[in-house]
Amino acid sequence: MEKKQVELKLSDIEHTYIAQTSYGELLVGELGYRPMELLLVALAGCSGVDISHILKKKRQEVKDIKIKVEGLRREEYPRIYQKIRIEYEVYGKGVKERAVEEAIRLSVEKYCSVHAMLKPSCEIEFQFRVIDEA
């Protein structure tokens, strides 16, 4: 079992914490990174890493991947996400749409831990485009 740990300490900035992570510090709260936005970053980052690894194994010539994530939160508390939409844009030379679709499917169905945690309580949809830079 892998153990992860972060530590937060109230900063001098009102309602803002300093989060110490394994990769350094970041401000979290009202005048820092917003926790619910960080959740969207985590989802995009998790699936993005999976997709780039899978496409590399499939020998696709990917030059860039851009990911846009939009989350819709309910009005009542707790203000959880009800729906999240992820848009992937994959740039490269001769990148096959089928390879991208399969990489996304493997990420969201098998590998992405963030997606697995959100899926039971939130509708998550995705779409993608392949932009050929031949």
VOGU-3710 file (C-alpha; in Angstrom, 3 decimals, decimal comma):
1> mekkqvelkl> 0,000/0,000/0,000  1,405/3,383/-1,011  1,220/6,176/1,532  0,910/9,854/0,536  0,993/12,751/2,953  0,725/16,526/2,783  0,844/19,009/5,619  -0,985/22,338/5,762  -0,216/25,251/8,043  -2,224/28,440/8,358
11> sdiehtyiaq> -0,316/31,227/6,615  -0,130/34,947/7,430  -2,657/35,471/4,631  -6,210/35,269/5,943  -8,050/31,980/5,193  -5,056/30,657/3,263  -2,778/27,733/4,064  0,733/26,763/3,074  0,624/23,178/1,830  3,867/21,235/2,001
21> tsygellvge> 3,910/18,473/-0,608  6,562/16,056/-1,795  7,346/18,536/-4,600  7,353/21,781/-2,627  4,987/24,333/-1,183  1,842/25,937/-2,526  -0,743/28,317/-1,150  -4,220/26,873/-0,798  -7,377/28,748/0,147  -9,050/32,058/-0,493
31> lgyrpmelll> -5,891/33,779/-1,735  -4,163/30,728/-3,157  -5,078/27,735/-5,251  -8,740/26,939/-4,781  -9,309/23,370/-3,527  -12,086/22,554/-6,006  -9,986/23,841/-8,909  -7,100/21,694/-7,682  -9,430/18,710/-7,971  -9,949/19,523/-11,669
41> valagcsgvd> -6,173/19,903/-12,070  -5,698/16,516/-10,398  -8,184/14,856/-12,757  -6,627/16,407/-15,876  -3,097/15,704/-14,700  -3,828/12,104/-13,768  -5,511/11,231/-17,048  -3,037/13,320/-19,057  -0,048/11,418/-17,701  -1,787/8,118/-18,467
51> ishilkkkrq> -2,656/9,189/-22,005  0,831/10,430/-22,852  2,369/7,157/-21,560  -0,105/5,010/-23,478  0,337/6,970/-26,718  4,119/6,706/-26,404  3,816/2,925/-26,012  1,611/2,924/-29,113  4,433/4,758/-30,935  2,305/7,783/-31,740
61> evkdikikve> 4,282/10,948/-32,597  2,628/13,269/-30,083  3,997/16,819/-29,992  1,581/18,256/-27,433  -1,540/17,467/-25,435  -3,846/20,215/-24,182  -6,540/19,406/-21,672  -9,457/21,660/-20,740  -11,647/20,713/-17,800  -14,935/22,291/-16,807
71> glrreeypri> -16,770/21,383/-13,625  -20,349/22,226/-12,705  -21,015/22,400/-8,977  -24,356/22,176/-7,256  -25,679/25,217/-5,397  -26,340/23,547/-2,033  -23,663/22,505/0,439  -21,500/20,586/0,171  -20,952/22,167/-3,273  -19,640/19,056/-4,973
81> yqkirieyev> -19,197/18,662/-8,704  -22,264/17,215/-10,398  -20,790/17,120/-13,875  -17,283/17,421/-15,289  -16,388/17,728/-18,951  -12,850/17,025/-20,178  -11,649/18,073/-23,633  -8,384/16,641/-24,926  -6,540/18,109/-27,906  -3,727/15,886/-29,144
91> ygkgvkerav> -1,215/17,422/-31,539  1,231/15,420/-33,580  2,278/13,911/-36,839  0,079/11,063/-38,070  -1,513/10,460/-34,660  -4,373/7,993/-35,073  -7,759/8,933/-33,618  -8,396/5,333/-32,628  -5,142/5,277/-30,596  -6,160/8,467/-28,774
101> eeairlsvek> -9,659/7,173/-28,083  -8,259/3,911/-26,705  -5,693/5,757/-24,560  -8,432/7,943/-23,058  -10,671/4,932/-22,455  -7,857/3,023/-20,703  -7,085/6,039/-18,554  -10,635/6,700/-17,389  -11,676/3,047/-17,071  -8,520/1,504/-15,630
111> ycsvhamlkp> -5,622/3,741/-14,618  -6,721/7,205/-13,454  -7,212/7,063/-9,679  -8,739/10,545/-9,530  -11,367/9,593/-12,112  -12,149/6,408/-10,164  -12,717/8,416/-6,975  -14,949/11,030/-8,630  -16,990/8,741/-10,878  -19,401/7,377/-8,215
121> sceiefqfrv> -20,615/10,871/-7,287  -20,176/12,844/-10,510  -20,992/12,482/-14,189  -17,748/12,743/-16,168  -17,751/13,037/-19,932  -14,935/13,543/-22,366  -14,289/14,469/-25,943  -11,121/14,733/-27,980  -9,661/16,114/-31,178  -6,529/15,098/-32,995
131> idea> -4,738/17,935/-34,759  -2,329/16,674/-37,409  0,831/18,763/-37,635  2,243/16,983/-40,688
//
